[in-house]
Every structure is written in C-alpha cells, then in structure tokens.
Amino acid sequence: MDISTDLVGNVLIARIRGELDISTVPLFKKRIVSKTEDGNVKNLVLNLKGVTFIDSSGLGAILGRYRSLQKKDGRVLLVGLVPQVKKILTMAGVLTVMNEYKSEESALRDIHEGRIA
C-alpha cells in the first residue's frame, strides 16, 4: 500500500493505493491518524481510487477516523470509489454516514461551502 498526503487548510487529503486490510492498516494508522489527531485538521478526504481491496480492518480504520473527526465537528469524505470497494462500503453501511465524491475538488468545494452534513 502507498499513501500520499496533502494538507489544504484544515483538510487532510490522503491518496491511498493498494489493499487496505489487516496487513496494511498499521501503515494507514501511522500516516493518517497522527495527522488527523493534529488539532489543525478538521476534515479528511480519502481518495480511494487506487484501492483494490478493503477488509473489515480497513473499514474499522476508516470508521475510527470518522468517529474521531466527528468529535471535532469534522467529517470524512470518500473520493473515487472503485466498484468492488464501493460494494463493500455500501454493504457495511459506511456510505450512509460518509459522503462519496467523484473528485477531490468537488469534496473540497463542499467542505469550503459548508455543504457537508
């Protein structure tokens, strides 16, 4: 798995490629949790366009960031879901609490215009 990140104001953008599973969640936590626990980060945009597989550990890691940021009145927004990952997220009910976007730009626009619930 490969993770790259950018900080845009109080939004952390994380681009993930590869599998998000029990063997890669520790890297996800190391790279993402430390940055979202920073008091300056309120929202997380997860670009999952390059994610080929996600298991329950990966779901748990994403939901953990959701709960943590929700306490700061922040959100997790999902970008670029490939069909197999979207199916898993839908079955797990994740898409009922997180918004899905086609692009990072549209997610950032909704954040800056206050259109995320």
N, C-alpha and C positions, 0 to 999 in steps of 0.2 A: 504494500500500500504506500502511496505517496500523498503527502498533504502539503499544500502551499497556502499561505495566509496573507491577507492584506487587511490593514485597518483603515477604515474610511469614517472619520469622525468617531462616533461611539458604536460603530458597526464592525464586527469582525467578519470578514468573508473568508471562508475556508473551502478550498477546492480539493476534493478527495478523488483519488483514482485507485482502482483495485478492489479488493474484497474488504468489507467491514464486518469482521467476525471475531470469534473468541481469540484468535491469534494476533489480530491487529488492533483490537480495542485499546490495549495499553498505550500504543503509539497515539491513537486518537486522543485519549485522555491526556497524555503528556503534552501534545501540541495544542489541543483545543481548550481543555479545562483550565490550564494555567492562564491562558489569555482571557477566557471569559470570566474568570474569578477576579480579574483586574477590575477595580471599581469604575474604570472609564468605559468598559464595554457593556452596552445595554442590550444589543441585538446581535444575533448570529445568523448569517446567510450561509447555508450549507449547499455548496454546488456539488451535487452527487452524479453529475453527468457521466463521470468516469467510473462509477461504482458498478461492478459487475455482479456482486453478491452481497447480501446482508443477512445475518442470522440474529437470533434473539439477543446475543451480547451486543451487537451493533445497534439494535433497536433500543436496548437499555441505555446505551451510552448517549444516543440522541435524546431520549426522553429525560435522561438526567440533566442534560444541558437545558432542555425545555423547562423543567421544574426550577432549576437554579436561576435562570434568567427571568422567569415569571415572577419570582420573589422581588426582583428589581424593576418590575413592570416592563420587562423586555420580552422579546419573542425570538423564536427560531423559525426561519423561513427556508423552505426547501426549493432548490432550483435543479432543473434538468434531470428529472427522474426518468430513467430508462424503464421500459415496460415491466421487466421482471422485478425490479426494485419497487416500483410503484404498486405492483400487485401485493407484495409482502407488506408494505406500509399501509395499504388500504385494508387488508385483512386484519392487521393489528390495531386498526383504528387510529393510527398516527395522523392521517390526513383529516381527521375530524377536529384536531386541536392545533395543527400547523398548516399554514398556507403554502400552496405549491405555485411556483412561478416558472415561466419558460426561460427567463433570463435574469442575470444578476441585476441588470439595470432596472427592470420592472420591479424587482423586490426592493431595491434601494429607493426607487421613486415612491413606492407605497409607504415605506418607513418614513421618509422625509416629509411626505404629505399627510402623515398621520392616518393612513387608511388601513392599518393592520389592527385586528381585533384581538 
